[in-house]
Amino acid sequence: MKETLYLVIPCYNEEEVLRETSKRLLEKINKMIDHEQISENSKILFVNDGSKDRTWDIIEELHNSNCIFSGINLSRNRGHQNALLSGLMTAKEYADMVISLDADLQDDVDVIEKFVEEYYSGSDVVYGVRSSRKTDTFFKRTTALGFYKVMNNLGVNVVYNHADYRLMSKRALEGLAEFKEVNLFLRGIVPLIGYKHSIVEYERHERFAGESKYPLKKMLAFAVDGITSFSIKPIRLISFLGFGIFFMSVIALIYSLVVKFLGKTQIGWTSLVISIWMIGGIQLLSLGVIGEYIGKIYNETKARPRYIIKDKLISNKDEKINEYYGQSKENIFK
């Protein structure tokens, strides 16, 4: 008996792409069921992350038209990682395996079969890894490369060129549920689960429509979250930096006393100003890094819910996915 697959797609203001995305994913699921790769109970689960447009309305229309389309509606915008986690934890109760992907059709849906093949070969986690970054700008390509290098140097185990396009088995999802931190960085958490994993390479496409939901500001915040949530090396670097400055100050003190006793003292305005600004800047930077960690601790100790589900549209019936409720396939995607 073939196992049940759920596709989990976080959505934030995706009304421009949602119908095309649902159309392509439905074709893919239909094909895989016809080839007996997955169960007829497999579904497509959209997660509405507090969208301000008609995203949830479209999800409701899709669900009412075809039982394969399911949806959960968060009470407010909680961010991509929390929205994704809510979908994964919901799908865990129904599926044997779950694939997460973005709604903008940049993730290549044609490799979904390869994910499933790796799952049947024994992998609990299958990472979708970009084979190249030809579609990225020079700036984004350079900063992404720098991000992965910094993360690895800080001891954070992340898969190079992997975002959130991955398959996870039910067992892996149950392991993920054991991680209770509020500051989510799933790219770092998933490798910590363990279990057998594999990689599927794919070409990332241009966004089908709409604007990116990850501008530079959000990307930088995401990178900071990843570093401070998984590594204490920045704190250790501050300690080493403080020790180094203290050592240099001792040498400067000895030097000052020597030249004073030799009668060669001079008023060093430039060196004094430079040293004050340098030490002051280092102190402020150090306080900022420490404050970032204290903020993380503050959020964790409050233990607030990572998401709240307002509405849930998941059919418990075992209808075949090609059964429609009074509408043709053409009408669904018009």
C-alpha positions in Angstrom: 0.0 0.0 0.0 1.4 3.4 -1.0 1.9 6.0 1.6 0.2 9.4 2.1 2.0 12.6 1.0 1.1 16.1 2.1 2.5 19.2 0.4 2.8 22.1 2.8 2.9 25.6 1.3 3.2 28.7 3.5 1.4 31.7 2.0 1.6 35.4 2.7 -0.2 37.7 0.2 0.1 35.1 -2.6 -3.2 35.8 -4.4 -1.3 36.4 -7.7 0.3 33.0 -7.8 -2.0 30.8 -5.8 -4.3 29.5 -8.6 -1.3 28.7 -10.9 0.5 27.0 -8.0 -2.5 24.9 -7.0 -3.0 23.9 -10.7 0.5 22.7 -11.1 0.6 20.9 -7.8 -2.7 19.2 -8.5 -1.4 17.9 -11.8 1.7 16.6 -10.1 -0.2 14.8 -7.3 -2.6 13.3 -9.9 0.3 12.0 -11.9 1.9 10.4 -8.9 -1.3 8.8 -7.8 -1.9 7.4 -11.3 1.6 5.9 -11.2 0.9 4.5 -7.8 3.7 6.4 -6.1 1.5 7.8 -3.3 -1.9 7.2 -1.7 -5.1 8.7 -3.0 -5.5 10.4 0.4 -2.5 12.7 -0.3 -3.3 16.4 -0.1 -2.0 19.9 -0.7 -2.1 22.0 2.5 -1.9 25.8 2.2 -1.0 27.8 5.3 -2.3 31.4 5.3 0.1 33.5 7.4 -2.2 36.4 8.1 -2.4 37.6 4.5 -3.9 41.0 3.8 -5.2 40.1 0.3 -7.6 37.4 -0.9 -5.2 34.5 -0.2 -7.5 32.8 2.4 -10.6 33.3 0.2 -8.8 31.5 -2.7 -7.8 28.7 -0.4 -11.4 28.3 0.8 -12.6 28.2 -2.8 -10.1 25.6 -3.7 -11.0 23.4 -0.7 -14.7 23.7 -1.5 -14.1 22.7 -5.1 -11.7 19.8 -4.5 -11.1 17.8 -1.3 -7.4 17.5 -2.1 -6.9 21.2 -1.2 -6.7 21.8 2.5 -5.8 24.9 4.4 -5.1 26.3 7.8 -5.6 30.0 8.6 -3.3 31.5 11.3 -4.9 34.1 13.6 -2.3 36.7 12.5 1.0 37.0 10.6 3.7 34.9 12.5 6.4 34.8 9.9 7.5 32.2 7.4 9.1 29.8 9.8 6.2 29.7 12.2 3.7 29.3 9.4 5.8 26.5 7.9 6.0 24.8 11.3 2.2 25.0 11.8 1.7 23.3 8.5 4.2 20.6 9.3 2.7 19.9 12.7 -0.8 19.8 11.2 0.2 17.5 8.3 2.0 15.2 10.7 -1.3 13.9 12.1 -2.5 12.8 8.6 0.5 12.0 6.4 3.4 9.5 6.2 5.6 12.0 4.6 5.5 15.8 4.1 7.2 18.1 1.5 7.4 21.8 2.3 7.8 24.3 -0.5 7.2 27.9 -1.3 4.1 29.2 -3.1 5.9 31.3 -5.7 6.8 28.3 -7.9 10.5 29.0 -7.6 11.0 25.5 -6.2 10.9 23.0 -9.0 7.9 20.8 -8.6 9.2 18.3 -11.2 11.6 16.8 -8.6 8.9 15.9 -6.1 8.9 12.3 -7.5 12.7 12.2 -6.7 12.0 13.2 -3.1 9.5 10.4 -2.7 11.8 7.9 -4.3 14.5 8.8 -1.7 11.9 8.4 1.0 11.0 4.9 -0.2 14.8 4.2 -0.3 15.0 4.8 3.5 15.6 8.5 3.9 13.7 10.2 6.7 14.8 13.7 5.5 15.4 14.7 1.9 16.9 18.1 1.3 16.2 20.1 -1.9 19.6 21.7 -2.8 20.0 24.2 -5.6 22.4 23.0 -8.3 23.3 26.6 -9.2 22.5 30.3 -8.4 22.3 31.5 -12.0 19.0 33.2 -11.4 20.3 35.3 -8.4 21.9 38.7 -8.6 25.6 39.1 -7.9 24.8 40.7 -4.6 22.4 38.0 -3.5 24.7 35.2 -4.7 27.6 36.7 -2.8 25.7 37.3 0.4 24.2 33.9 0.4 27.7 32.3 0.0 29.0 34.4 2.8 26.0 33.4 5.0 26.6 29.7 4.6 30.4 30.1 5.2 29.8 32.2 8.4 27.2 29.7 9.7 29.6 26.7 9.1 32.5 28.6 10.7 30.4 29.3 13.8 29.6 25.6 14.1 26.0 25.7 12.8 25.2 22.6 10.8 23.3 23.8 7.8 23.0 22.2 4.3 24.7 24.4 1.7 22.3 26.0 -0.8 19.2 24.5 0.9 16.3 26.6 1.9 13.0 25.0 3.1 12.3 22.7 0.2 12.5 19.4 1.9 10.7 16.1 2.6 10.3 14.8 6.1 8.9 11.5 7.2 6.4 11.2 10.0 9.1 10.0 12.3 11.3 13.0 11.5 8.3 15.3 12.1 7.7 13.8 15.5 11.4 14.5 16.3 10.9 18.1 15.1 8.0 18.4 17.5 10.4 17.8 20.4 12.2 21.1 19.7 10.3 23.7 21.7 12.3 26.9 21.0 10.4 30.0 20.1 13.2 31.5 17.9 12.8 29.2 14.9 15.5 28.5 12.4 14.3 25.3 10.7 17.4 25.0 8.4 19.5 24.6 11.6 17.0 22.5 13.6 16.2 19.8 11.0 19.8 18.5 10.7 19.8 18.1 14.5 17.0 15.6 14.4 19.4 13.0 12.9 18.0 9.9 11.0 19.1 9.0 7.5 19.0 11.9 5.0 19.7 12.5 1.3 19.9 15.3 -1.2 18.0 16.1 -4.4 19.4 18.8 -6.6 17.1 21.1 -8.6 17.2 24.4 -10.6 15.4 27.2 -8.9 13.2 29.2 -11.2 12.2 32.9 -11.3 9.2 33.9 -9.2 6.0 33.3 -11.2 4.4 36.5 -10.1 4.3 39.0 -7.3 7.1 40.3 -5.1 9.6 38.5 -2.9 8.5 38.2 0.7 12.2 38.3 1.8 13.7 41.7 1.1 17.2 42.5 2.3 16.1 43.7 5.8 14.3 40.4 6.4 17.2 38.4 5.1 19.6 40.1 7.5 17.2 39.5 10.4 16.9 35.9 9.4 20.7 35.5 9.3 21.1 37.0 12.7 18.3 34.8 14.1 20.1 31.7 12.7 23.5 32.7 14.1 22.3 33.7 17.6 19.9 30.7 17.9 22.6 28.1 17.2 26.0 29.4 18.1 27.6 31.1 21.2 30.8 31.8 19.3 30.0 35.5 18.9 30.0 35.8 22.7 33.3 33.9 22.9 34.7 36.2 20.2 33.8 39.2 22.4 35.6 37.5 25.3 38.8 37.0 23.2 38.5 40.5 21.9 38.2 41.9 25.4 41.3 39.9 26.5 43.2 41.2 23.5 42.4 44.8 24.2 43.3 44.3 27.9 46.6 42.8 26.9 47.3 45.7 24.5 46.4 48.2 27.2 48.9 46.6 29.6 51.6 47.0 27.0 50.6 50.6 26.4 50.8 51.3 30.1 54.3 49.8 30.4 55.4 51.8 27.3 53.9 55.0 28.7 55.8 54.6 32.0 59.1 53.8 30.3 58.9 56.9 28.1 57.9 59.0 31.0 60.9 58.0 33.1 63.1 58.6 30.0 61.7 62.1 29.8 60.4 61.7 26.2 56.7 62.1 26.8 54.6 64.0 24.3 50.9 64.9 24.1 49.4 62.3 21.8 46.1 63.8 20.8 45.6 61.6 17.7 46.3 58.3 19.4 44.2 59.3 22.3 41.1 60.1 20.2 41.5 57.0 18.0 41.8 54.7 21.0 38.7 56.2 22.7 36.6 55.8 19.6 37.9 52.3 18.9 37.3 51.1 22.4 33.9 52.8 22.6 32.8 51.3 19.3 33.9 47.8 20.4 32.0 48.2 23.7 28.8 49.2 21.9 29.1 46.4 19.4 29.7 43.9 22.3 26.7 45.2 24.2 24.6 44.8 21.0 25.7 41.2 20.5 25.1 40.3 24.2 21.7 42.1 24.0 20.7 40.0 21.0 21.3 36.8 23.1 19.5 38.3 26.1 16.6 39.0 23.8 16.5 35.4 22.6 16.5 34.2 26.3 13.7 36.7 27.1 11.5 35.3 24.2 12.2 31.7 25.2 11.4 32.2 28.9 8.0 33.7 28.1 7.2 30.5 26.1 4.4 32.1 24.1 2.7 30.0 21.4 4.6 30.1 18.1 1.3 30.2 16.2 -2.5 30.1 16.8 -4.7 28.4 14.2 -7.9 30.3 13.5 -9.5 28.1 10.9 -8.7 24.6 9.6 -10.0 23.1 6.3 -9.0 19.5 6.1 -11.4 16.8 4.8 -11.3 13.6 6.8 -13.1 11.7 4.0 -11.3 9.3 1.8 -12.6 10.7 -1.5 -10.4 10.4 -4.6 -8.7 13.6 -5.5 -10.4 13.8 -9.0 -13.9 14.1 -7.4 -15.1 17.7 -7.6 -18.0 19.3 -5.8 -20.2 20.5 -8.6 -17.4 22.2 -10.6 -15.1 21.2 -13.4 -11.4 21.4 -13.3 -11.4 24.3 -15.7 -13.7 26.4 -13.4 -11.4 25.8 -10.4 -8.5 27.6 -11.9 -10.2 30.3 -14.0 
